[in-house]
Amino acid sequence: MIAAVLVASALGAGALWVNSLGPPPLGKDLAWSTVVLDRDGRILRPYATPEGRWRLRAARQDVDPRFFELLLAYEDRRFRDHAGVDPRAFGRAALQLATNGRVVSGGSTLTMQVARLLEPRTERSLAAKLRQAVRAVQIERVLSKDEILGLYLSLAPYGGNLEGIRAASLAWFGKEPRRLTLGEAALLVALPQSPEARRPDRSPETARRARDRVLDRMAAAGVIEPGEIDRAKAEPVPTGRRPMPMLAPHTADRLAAEAPQKSLHRTTLEAPLQVAFEALAKDRAAALGPDLSVAVLAVEHATGEVLARVGSADWADARRAGQVDMTLAVRSPGSTLKPLIFGLGFEDGFLHPETLLDDRPVRYGAYAPENFDLTFQGTVTARKALQLSLNVPAVQVLDKIGPNRFAARIAQAGARLVLPPGEAPGLAMGLGGTGITLADLVRLYGGLARLGTTVPLAERLDEAGLVPPPEQTLRLLDPVAAWSVGNVLLGAPPPENAVGGRIAFKTGTSYGYRDAWAVGFDGRRTIGVWVGRPDGAPVPGMIGRGTAAPILFDAFARLGKPIAPLPPAPRGTLFASTGKLPLPLQRFRPGALPSAGSEPPLKIVFPPNGARLELAAEAGETAALAVKVAGGSGPVTVLMDGLPRATLRDRRTVTVTPDGPGFVRLTVTDSSGATDSVLVRVQ
């Protein structure tokens, strides 16, 4: 009776003690390392926890299966069968202790080890062991076996401030634990048992012996062939820690700062491409000089996904201001805006790639633009003027478009031109007299590749690992105009020893040799390159064609994939030599001047700009659009989407037939070269 009372009392006290422990800790309050991943889950850059630990989350699928084969065979053979505590292991450990007078083997299961990691205790006592056993049973009731393994993989100590197999594999082997050798897996099984005593960087021989004991047990159990065991023992043990990965540091820092509450950031970057481009930037900067830096940005222009972003030649190089992200720095773009100027001329219908322009001295008040080489080419086609990056024709076209309208179109496309405070857009913008970032330039050139529309650059994946859809698609140019620009740039002279005709590209050099640019695209990707000094100091002799363009072509070569062809010409593209163009398109007439004499300026009276028109047609007929013109001199040519549709002589109204519903650009030009243009939507 007394014994029963004592047993009941003991059980009651035990139940009260277990109940007093509360719910089991599951690691929800632990501080985890912030990790930035590429699109395929590879680590770009991890950050230590606030207390200075490398504690990286890991799951079963992140680790080589061979590791689990060794771990379970060595630590907990019945892990899949027990409920947190293995009575057989406990009995064996107790018997060995009684027989030998010392601990020969522990009775802890993996779940009990997880309990100890979640609730660390410094004392080694029977009470502590009982507490671990209770916690292990509690943990098994709420977590699956794979979840318990995930906690072990994330929290097991591996020496110093390393916690978890992912941090250990990166620090000791310089790689993710997905593909471990047998020797590496055995070492990672052995280290958590005595992480400080077996640290490879301090006690490599102790670490080797511990690894070999794991391998010997596998050989004794017949789990692994003897020959494979011998090869694993011959593997060297690391004698020092490797640095943690530090790819795309500018992107990683920015994303972590934007969402400090998140510990996991998934990006659109491709780690192998990032490695290749960082090496390219570092090698080229080293060859160029100790003060110069290089920035590279690669984008999938169909979606705006950033594939690689190199903000500087070396993040750790203070002399090059390596921690400044030059892809986001505002710099003078040199001649890189010229394709967009010509594109607006193509869209407005007063310019065609084969239109003749005069490259000769010209003055706009006190402003007299000159070409880079201080010479003039005479009469050239728009194609050649853009391919040779002639300054005077570009300024003439910009003057006809209007600097304010040009700046407004760039802003409409989602990019930002930065002018000095109080400064209004002027003609110097066409030659670099404004500021822009490499990221915005790449977005604009991606718009050319997309046949006239831009999308925001996307660098962050959502929780499911998918790229969020673009917030908005913005208009840059009409499809025909955008394709024409790309077709012209495809023929730009390539840098020395490079093959031309494969990518459409443009170079630029800012005033005073402060910035060298090269931006180009194929049918799939857009890449931009900037070279210069981050402090803005001049670098005599540094030009885009000789400095940035070779890096651009090398970057495309390092993509590892064939160059994708540009899209075919959209419907409505006019193919003609200069002599077969409509008369007003054969030669460019500078200036947006009204018609000569007393004639009023040329103007489209109907339809008004921005109108939305619903066209009706009789059965069997095609709906026609009425165009009413006022002013101008001589015959007036009416163009629809850049193609001539009618010529007006005495009458001032004509009907034209749209190709279908959608946006339609109507342009009129008279014999003096005056033009007017409207954009309407036909329904």
C-alpha positions in Angstrom: 0.0 0.0 0.0 2.8 2.4 1.0 4.7 1.5 -2.2 1.6 2.2 -4.3 1.2 5.6 -2.6 4.9 6.3 -3.2 4.6 5.4 -6.9 1.4 7.4 -7.3 3.1 10.4 -5.5 6.1 10.0 -7.8 4.0 9.9 -10.9 2.0 12.9 -9.7 5.1 14.8 -9.0 6.6 13.8 -12.3 3.4 14.9 -14.1 3.5 18.3 -12.3 7.1 18.7 -13.2 6.5 17.9 -16.9 3.5 20.2 -16.9 5.6 23.0 -15.3 8.0 22.8 -18.3 5.3 24.3 -20.6 5.2 23.8 -24.3 8.4 22.8 -26.1 10.6 25.4 -27.7 10.5 25.1 -31.5 13.0 27.8 -32.5 10.4 30.4 -33.5 12.1 33.1 -31.4 15.6 32.4 -32.6 17.5 35.0 -34.6 18.4 33.6 -38.0 21.0 34.8 -40.4 19.6 37.0 -43.1 20.2 35.3 -46.4 20.0 36.6 -50.0 19.5 33.9 -52.6 19.6 33.8 -56.4 16.7 32.6 -58.5 17.7 28.9 -58.1 18.2 29.1 -54.3 21.9 29.5 -54.3 23.3 31.8 -51.6 24.5 35.2 -52.9 25.3 36.7 -49.5 24.5 35.6 -45.9 24.7 38.0 -42.9 25.6 37.0 -39.3 23.0 37.3 -36.6 23.1 40.3 -34.3 25.1 38.2 -31.8 27.6 37.3 -34.5 26.6 33.8 -35.4 26.3 32.2 -38.8 22.9 30.5 -38.3 21.5 29.5 -41.7 18.3 27.6 -42.2 18.6 24.2 -43.9 16.1 21.5 -44.9 16.5 17.9 -45.9 16.4 18.8 -49.6 19.3 21.1 -49.2 21.7 18.4 -48.1 23.4 15.5 -49.9 21.5 12.2 -49.2 24.8 10.5 -48.3 25.1 12.7 -45.2 21.8 11.4 -43.8 22.9 7.8 -44.5 26.0 8.4 -42.3 24.2 10.6 -39.7 21.4 8.1 -38.9 23.7 5.1 -38.9 26.2 6.8 -36.6 23.8 8.9 -34.3 20.3 7.4 -34.3 19.6 4.2 -36.3 16.0 4.1 -35.1 15.2 7.7 -35.7 12.3 7.0 -38.0 10.8 4.6 -35.5 11.0 6.0 -32.1 8.8 8.8 -30.5 11.7 11.0 -29.4 13.4 8.6 -26.9 15.0 5.3 -27.9 14.7 2.9 -24.8 17.2 0.4 -26.4 19.8 3.2 -26.7 19.2 4.3 -23.2 19.6 0.8 -21.9 22.8 0.2 -23.8 24.3 3.5 -22.5 23.3 2.6 -18.9 24.8 -0.8 -19.1 28.1 0.5 -20.6 28.3 3.1 -17.9 27.8 0.5 -15.2 30.2 -1.9 -16.7 33.0 0.5 -17.6 32.5 3.2 -15.0 32.5 5.9 -17.6 30.3 7.0 -20.5 31.0 4.9 -23.6 28.1 5.9 -25.8 25.3 8.3 -25.3 21.7 7.4 -25.3 20.5 10.7 -26.9 18.5 10.6 -30.0 18.6 13.2 -32.7 15.4 14.6 -31.3 16.9 14.9 -27.9 19.9 16.7 -29.4 17.5 19.1 -31.1 15.8 19.7 -27.7 19.2 20.5 -26.2 20.0 22.9 -29.1 16.7 24.6 -28.7 17.0 24.9 -24.9 20.7 24.9 -24.1 21.8 23.8 -20.6 25.3 24.0 -19.3 25.0 21.3 -16.6 25.4 17.6 -17.4 23.1 15.8 -15.0 20.4 13.2 -14.9 17.7 15.9 -14.5 19.0 17.7 -17.6 18.9 14.4 -19.5 15.3 13.7 -18.3 14.4 17.2 -19.4 15.8 16.5 -22.9 13.8 13.3 -23.1 10.6 15.0 -22.1 11.2 17.8 -24.6 12.0 15.3 -27.3 8.7 13.5 -26.8 6.9 16.8 -26.9 8.7 17.9 -30.1 7.9 14.6 -31.8 4.2 15.2 -31.1 4.1 18.5 -33.0 6.8 18.2 -35.7 7.3 15.7 -38.4 10.6 13.8 -38.7 11.8 15.9 -41.6 11.0 19.1 -39.6 13.0 17.7 -36.7 15.9 16.9 -39.1 15.6 20.5 -40.5 16.1 21.9 -37.0 19.1 19.7 -36.4 20.6 20.7 -39.8 20.0 24.4 -38.9 21.2 24.4 -35.3 24.0 21.8 -34.8 27.3 23.4 -33.7 30.3 23.1 -36.0 32.9 25.1 -34.2 33.3 28.8 -33.4 30.2 30.8 -34.5 29.1 28.2 -37.1 25.7 26.7 -36.6 24.0 24.4 -39.0 25.3 22.3 -41.8 24.9 25.0 -44.4 27.2 27.4 -42.6 29.6 24.6 -41.8 29.8 23.4 -45.4 30.3 27.0 -46.7 33.0 27.7 -44.1 35.0 24.4 -44.2 34.5 23.4 -47.9 33.4 26.6 -49.7 30.3 25.0 -51.2 26.7 24.2 -50.4 26.0 20.9 -48.7 24.0 19.6 -51.7 26.9 17.6 -53.1 29.3 16.4 -50.4 32.0 13.9 -50.8 31.9 10.9 -48.5 34.9 12.3 -46.5 33.2 15.7 -46.2 29.9 14.2 -45.1 31.7 12.1 -42.4 33.5 15.1 -41.1 30.2 17.0 -40.8 28.7 14.1 -38.9 31.6 14.0 -36.4 32.0 17.7 -35.7 28.8 18.4 -33.7 29.7 15.9 -31.0 32.7 18.0 -29.9 32.7 21.1 -32.1 35.5 23.1 -30.4 37.9 20.2 -29.7 37.5 19.0 -33.3 37.7 22.3 -35.1 39.6 21.6 -38.4 41.3 25.1 -38.3 42.7 24.5 -34.8 43.0 20.7 -34.5 43.0 19.2 -38.0 44.5 15.9 -36.8 41.7 15.5 -34.1 39.1 16.3 -36.8 40.7 13.7 -39.1 40.5 11.0 -36.4 36.9 11.8 -35.6 36.0 11.7 -39.3 37.8 8.4 -39.7 35.9 6.9 -36.7 32.7 7.6 -38.5 34.0 6.0 -41.6 35.2 2.9 -39.7 31.8 2.4 -38.1 30.3 2.5 -41.6 32.8 -0.1 -42.8 32.1 -2.3 -39.8 28.4 -2.1 -40.5 29.0 -3.0 -44.1 27.1 0.1 -45.2 29.9 1.3 -47.5 32.4 -0.5 -49.7 36.0 -0.7 -48.2 37.5 0.9 -51.3 35.2 3.9 -51.0 36.1 4.2 -47.3 39.8 4.2 -48.1 39.3 7.0 -50.7 37.3 9.0 -48.2 40.1 8.7 -45.6 42.6 9.9 -48.1 40.7 13.2 -48.6 42.5 16.1 -46.9 40.9 17.8 -43.9 40.5 21.6 -44.3 42.9 23.5 -42.2 41.2 26.9 -42.3 37.9 28.6 -42.7 36.8 30.0 -46.1 35.0 33.4 -46.4 31.3 33.3 -46.6 29.8 34.0 -50.1 29.6 37.7 -51.0 28.0 37.8 -54.5 26.0 40.9 -55.6 26.8 42.7 -52.3 25.2 46.0 -53.4 21.9 44.2 -54.3 22.0 42.2 -51.1 22.6 45.2 -48.9 19.8 47.1 -50.6 17.2 44.3 -50.4 18.1 43.6 -46.8 17.8 47.3 -45.8 14.4 47.6 -47.6 12.9 44.7 -45.7 14.9 44.3 -42.4 12.1 42.2 -40.9 12.7 39.4 -43.4 15.5 36.8 -43.0 15.1 35.3 -46.5 15.4 37.4 -49.7 15.0 35.7 -53.1 16.2 37.5 -56.2 16.0 37.2 -59.9 19.8 37.1 -60.2 21.7 34.2 -61.7 24.7 33.3 -59.4 26.9 31.9 -62.2 26.3 34.9 -64.4 26.9 37.2 -61.4 30.2 35.4 -60.7 31.3 35.9 -64.4 30.3 39.5 -64.5 32.0 40.4 -61.2 35.2 38.7 -62.4 34.9 40.6 -65.7 34.5 44.0 -64.0 37.3 43.3 -61.6 39.7 42.2 -64.3 39.0 45.1 -66.6 39.2 47.7 -63.8 42.6 46.3 -62.7 43.8 46.7 -66.3 42.4 50.3 -66.6 43.9 51.7 -63.4 43.7 51.8 -59.6 41.1 54.6 -59.5 38.6 53.4 -62.1 35.6 51.3 -61.5 33.2 49.3 -63.7 29.5 48.7 -63.4 27.5 46.1 -65.3 23.8 45.5 -65.4 22.1 42.6 -67.4 18.3 42.4 -67.8 15.8 40.0 -69.4 14.0 42.8 -71.3 10.8 40.8 -71.9 10.0 40.8 -68.1 12.5 43.3 -66.7 14.1 40.7 -64.6 17.6 41.6 -63.5 20.0 38.7 -64.2 23.2 40.3 -62.9 24.1 43.6 -61.2 27.7 44.6 -60.6 27.7 47.9 -58.8 31.5 48.3 -58.7 34.7 46.5 -59.6 35.4 45.5 -56.0 33.0 46.1 -53.1 35.9 46.0 -50.6 38.2 48.5 -52.5 37.9 51.8 -50.7 40.1 53.6 -53.3 37.6 52.8 -56.0 34.7 53.7 -53.7 33.6 50.1 -54.1 30.6 50.2 -51.8 28.9 52.8 -54.0 26.5 51.2 -56.4 27.3 52.8 -59.7 24.3 51.2 -61.5 22.2 53.7 -59.4 24.5 56.7 -59.6 23.4 59.7 -61.6 26.0 60.4 -64.3 26.2 62.2 -67.7 25.1 59.7 -70.4 27.2 61.1 -73.2 25.7 60.1 -76.6 23.7 57.2 -75.3 20.4 59.2 -75.6 20.8 59.8 -79.3 19.0 56.6 -80.4 15.9 57.8 -78.5 16.1 61.2 -80.2 16.3 59.6 -83.7 13.5 57.2 -82.6 11.2 60.1 -81.9 12.1 61.5 -85.3 11.1 58.2 -86.9 7.9 58.1 -84.9 6.9 61.7 -85.9 7.3 60.8 -89.6 9.8 63.5 -90.6 12.8 61.1 -90.4 13.6 57.7 -91.8 16.9 55.7 -91.5 17.7 56.6 -95.1 16.7 60.3 -94.8 19.6 62.6 -95.6 20.9 65.0 -93.0 23.6 67.7 -93.3 26.5 67.3 -90.8 27.9 70.8 -91.0 28.6 73.7 -88.6 25.5 75.1 -87.1 24.7 77.5 -84.3 21.8 77.8 -81.9 22.3 81.2 -80.3 25.5 80.8 -78.3 25.4 77.0 -78.6 27.4 75.5 -81.5 27.6 71.7 -81.2 30.7 70.0 -82.6 31.4 66.4 -83.4 33.7 64.4 -81.1 36.6 64.5 -83.6 36.0 68.2 -84.5 35.3 67.3 -88.2 32.1 67.2 -90.2 30.9 64.4 -92.5 28.8 66.5 -94.9 25.6 64.9 -96.1 24.9 61.5 -94.5 21.9 59.3 -93.9 20.2 59.2 -90.5 21.4 55.6 -90.2 25.1 56.6 -90.7 24.7 59.7 -88.4 23.5 57.5 -85.6 26.0 54.7 -86.2 28.9 57.2 -86.2 27.3 59.1 -83.3 27.5 62.4 -85.1 26.6 65.3 -82.7 25.3 68.0 -85.1 22.6 65.8 -86.8 21.4 64.6 -83.3 21.1 68.2 -82.1 19.2 69.2 -85.2 16.7 66.4 -84.8 16.3 67.2 -81.1 15.7 70.8 -82.0 12.8 69.8 -84.3 11.4 67.4 -81.7 11.7 69.9 -78.9 13.8 69.3 -75.7 10.8 69.6 -73.4 8.9 67.0 -75.4 11.9 64.7 -75.5 12.4 64.9 -71.7 8.7 64.4 -71.2 8.8 61.2 -73.3 11.7 59.8 -71.3 9.8 60.5 -68.1 6.7 58.9 -69.6 8.7 55.7 -70.2 9.6 55.5 -66.5 13.2 56.9 -66.6 14.4 60.1 -65.0 16.6 62.8 -66.5 18.3 64.9 -63.8 19.1 68.5 -64.6 20.8 71.1 -62.4 18.3 73.0 -60.1 16.4 75.6 -62.0 17.7 74.3 -65.4 15.2 73.7 -68.2 15.7 70.9 -70.8 17.9 72.1 -73.6 19.6 70.9 -76.8 22.7 69.9 -74.8 20.7 66.9 -73.4 21.3 65.1 -76.7 25.1 65.1 -76.1 25.0 64.3 -72.4 24.0 67.5 -70.8 21.8 65.8 -68.2 22.1 63.0 -65.7 20.7 59.5 -65.7 21.5 56.2 -64.0 22.7 53.0 -65.7 19.6 51.3 -64.5 17.4 53.8 -66.3 19.4 53.6 -69.4 19.1 49.8 -69.5 15.4 50.1 -69.0 15.1 52.5 -71.9 17.2 50.3 -74.2 15.1 47.3 -73.1 12.1 49.3 -74.3 13.7 49.5 -77.7 14.2 45.8 -77.7 10.6 45.3 -76.6 9.5 47.3 -79.7 8.6 50.5 -77.8 7.4 49.7 -74.3 9.3 49.6 -71.0 8.7 47.7 -67.8 10.2 48.3 -64.4 13.3 46.4 -63.5 12.4 43.5 -61.2 15.0 42.1 -58.8 13.0 40.4 -56.0 11.0 37.2 -56.2 7.9 36.7 -54.2 7.5 34.0 -51.5 6.7 31.3 -54.1 9.8 32.1 -56.0 8.0 33.8 -58.9 8.6 37.2 -60.4 5.7 39.6 -59.6 4.1 40.8 -62.8 5.3 44.2 -64.0 3.5 47.1 -62.2 3.0 48.8 -65.5 4.0 48.8 -69.1 4.9 52.3 -70.3 5.2 53.7 -73.8 8.5 54.8 -75.2 8.1 54.7 -79.0 5.9 53.3 -81.7 6.8 49.7 -82.6 8.1 50.7 -86.1 10.2 53.5 -84.7 11.7 51.3 -82.0 12.5 48.5 -84.4 14.1 51.0 -86.8 16.4 52.2 -84.1 17.4 48.7 -83.2 18.0 47.9 -86.9 20.3 50.9 -87.2 22.2 50.1 -84.0 22.7 46.5 -85.2 25.0 47.9 -87.8 27.1 50.1 -85.5 30.8 49.5 -85.9 31.9 46.9 -83.3 35.0 47.5 -81.1 38.4 46.1 -82.3 38.5 42.3 -82.7 34.8 42.0 -82.1 32.1 40.6 -84.5 29.5 43.1 -85.6 25.9 42.7 -86.6 25.0 40.5 -83.7 23.9 43.0 -81.0 22.3 46.4 -81.3 24.4 48.8 -79.2 25.4 52.4 -78.6 28.4 53.9 -76.8 28.8 57.2 -75.1 31.4 59.4 -73.5 30.5 62.3 -71.2 32.1 65.7 -71.3 35.6 65.8 -69.9 36.1 62.0 -70.2 34.3 61.4 -66.9 32.1 58.5 -68.0 32.3 55.8 -70.7 29.2 53.9 -71.6 28.1 51.0 -73.7 24.5 49.7 -73.8 23.3 46.9 -76.1 20.7 44.3 -76.6 19.9 41.1 -78.5 16.5 39.5 -78.9 16.4 38.5 -75.2 18.7 40.5 -73.0 19.9 44.1 -72.5 23.2 44.8 -70.9 24.6 48.2 -69.9 28.2 49.0 -68.9 29.6 52.1 -67.2 33.3 52.8 -66.7 34.8 55.8 -64.8 35.9 57.2 -61.5 33.1 57.2 -58.9 34.3 60.6 -57.7 33.6 62.1 -61.1 37.2 63.1 -61.8 38.2 63.1 -65.6 40.1 60.3 -67.1 41.8 61.7 -70.2 41.5 59.4 -73.2 38.7 57.3 -71.8 35.9 56.9 -74.4 33.0 54.6 -74.6 34.0 52.8 -77.8 37.5 52.0 -76.6 36.8 51.3 -72.9 33.2 50.3 -72.3 32.2 48.6 -75.6 34.8 45.8 -75.3 33.4 45.0 -71.8 29.9 45.0 -73.3 30.8 42.5 -76.0 32.7 40.3 -73.5 29.6 40.4 -71.2 27.4 39.1 -74.0 30.0 36.4 -74.7 29.9 35.3 -71.0 26.2 34.8 -71.0 26.9 31.2 -72.0 24.0 31.2 -74.5 23.8 32.0 -78.2 22.9 35.6 -79.2 19.2 35.8 -79.8 18.1 37.5 -83.0 16.1 40.7 -82.9 12.4 40.5 -83.6 11.2 40.8 -87.2 10.1 44.2 -88.6 6.6 45.0 -87.4 3.8 45.6 -89.9 4.0 49.1 -91.5 7.8 49.3 -91.6 8.9 51.2 -94.7 11.9 49.7 -96.6 13.2 52.1 -99.2 16.4 53.7 -100.4 16.7 57.4 -100.0 15.7 58.1 -103.6 12.5 56.1 -103.3 11.3 57.6 -100.1 8.4 60.1 -100.2 9.8 63.5 -101.1 9.5 65.1 -97.6 11.4 62.1 -96.2 14.3 62.2 -98.6 16.0 65.1 -96.9 15.7 66.4 -93.4 14.9 70.1 -93.0 16.0 71.5 -89.7 13.9 73.5 -87.4 10.2 73.3 -86.4 9.4 76.5 -88.3 6.0 77.5 -89.7 5.5 77.6 -93.4 7.1 80.4 -95.4 5.3 83.5 -96.4 2.0 84.4 -94.9 0.7 80.9 -94.8 -0.5 79.8 -91.3 1.4 76.9 -89.7 0.6 73.4 -90.7 -1.8 71.7 -88.3 -4.0 68.6 -88.1 -7.4 70.1 -87.2 -9.1 66.7 -86.9 -8.8 64.3 -85.2 -7.3 66.1 -82.1 -4.4 64.6 -80.3 -5.3 61.9 -77.8 -8.8 61.4 -79.3 -10.6 58.1 -79.0 -12.6 57.4 -82.1 -15.3 54.8 -82.8 -15.4 54.1 -86.5 -18.4 52.7 -88.2 -18.6 51.1 -91.6 -21.3 49.8 -93.9 -21.6 46.1 -94.5 -18.8 44.8 -96.7 -16.8 48.1 -96.3 -13.8 49.0 -94.2 -14.1 51.9 -91.7 -12.2 55.0 -92.8 -10.8 57.8 -90.7 -11.2 61.4 -91.8 -8.2 63.7 -91.5 -8.6 67.5 -91.8 -5.5 69.7 -92.3 -5.1 73.4 -92.1 -2.2 75.7 -93.0 1.0 74.7 -94.7 2.3 75.3 -98.2 2.4 73.2 -101.3 1.3 69.6 -101.4 0.8 68.0 -97.9 1.7 64.4 -97.4 -0.4 62.4 -94.9 1.4 59.5 -93.1 -0.1 56.8 -90.9 2.3 55.1 -88.6 5.2 56.4 -90.7 3.8 55.2 -94.0 2.6 57.7 -96.7 -1.2 57.3 -97.2 -2.3 60.4 -99.2 -1.2 63.7 -100.7 -3.3 66.8 -100.4 -3.1 69.6 -102.9 -6.1 71.9 -103.1 -8.4 70.1 -100.7 -7.7 69.9 -97.0 -9.7 66.8 -96.0 -8.9 63.1 -96.8 -9.9 59.7 -95.5 -7.4 57.0 -94.6 -8.0 53.5 -93.5 -6.4 52.2 -90.3 -5.0 48.7 -90.3 -7.2 47.8 -87.3 -8.1 49.0 -83.8 -5.5 50.4 -81.5 -3.2 53.4 -81.4 -2.6 55.3 -84.7 0.0 57.9 -85.3 -1.1 60.5 -87.9 1.6 62.8 -89.3 1.4 65.5 -92.0 4.3 67.2 -93.7 4.4 70.0 -96.4 6.8 71.0 -99.1 8.8 73.2 -96.7 9.4 70.4 -94.2 6.9 71.6 -91.6 5.2 68.8 -89.7 2.4 68.1 -87.3 1.5 64.9 -85.6 -1.3 63.4 -83.4 -1.8 60.1 -81.7 -5.3 58.7 -81.6 -7.0 55.5 -80.5 -9.3 53.8 -83.0 -12.0 51.4 -81.7 
